[in-house]
Amino acid sequence: MDKDSQDVHQVLNELKNKFQEMRKLISSMPGIGVSPEQQQQQLQNLREQVRTKNELLQKYKSLCMFEIPKE
């Protein structure tokens, strides 16, 4: 019975160490300290940037100021 108790104790310690490692990993993840509202604002800003860049790209393509190689 004593050996089983030691085995259980060892497995519990290993599990405890894994949880500690995961907590450290999660706390070091980028954006973990950002609220959902801030994340939504950042997402909205990035979508606006993509929309603006796509509009500029279309504008520059329509100007035909440079040759687009045909493949």
N, C-alpha and C positions, 0 to 999 in steps of 0.2 A: 504494500500500500504506500510505503514511503517513496518508492521509485516513481509511482504514478503521480504523487504529489509534486515531486521534483520536476517531472516532465511537464505537468500542467503549469507550474510556476515558470519554467523556461519558456514555454509557448506564450504565456501571458506577457512576459517581459519582451519577447520579440514583437508581439503585437503592439505593445505600448510604444516601443521604439519606432515601429512603422507609422503609427499615428503621429508621433512627434515629428518625424521626417515630413509627413504629408502636410502637417500644419505649417511648417517652415516653408515648404514649397508653395503652398497656397498663398501665404502672406507675402511671398516675394513675386507673385504673378503681377504683370503690369495691368493696371486698371482696377485692381481689387479694391482700392480705396476710393473709387469714383462712384458716386451715387447713380442710380438708374436715370434720374433726371439729367444729370450731367452727361451720361452716356448717350441719351437721346439727343441732347443738344449737339454733341460732337458728331453724331451720326448725321444729323440734319445739315451741319456745316460741311461735312465731307460730301454729302450728296449734292449740295449746292455747288461745291467746287467741281465735281465731276460734270454736272450739267453745264456750267460755264465753260469748262475746258472742251467739252463736246461741241458746244456752239462755236467756239473759236476754231476748232479743228475743221468743222464744216465750212466756216467762213473762209479759212485759208485754202481749203480744197477747191472752193468755188472760184477763187481768184486765179487759179492756174498759173501762179507765178513761177512754178518750178515743174520740172518734168517728173512724172511718176513712172518709174520703169515698169514695163510690162513683162510679166514672167511667163 
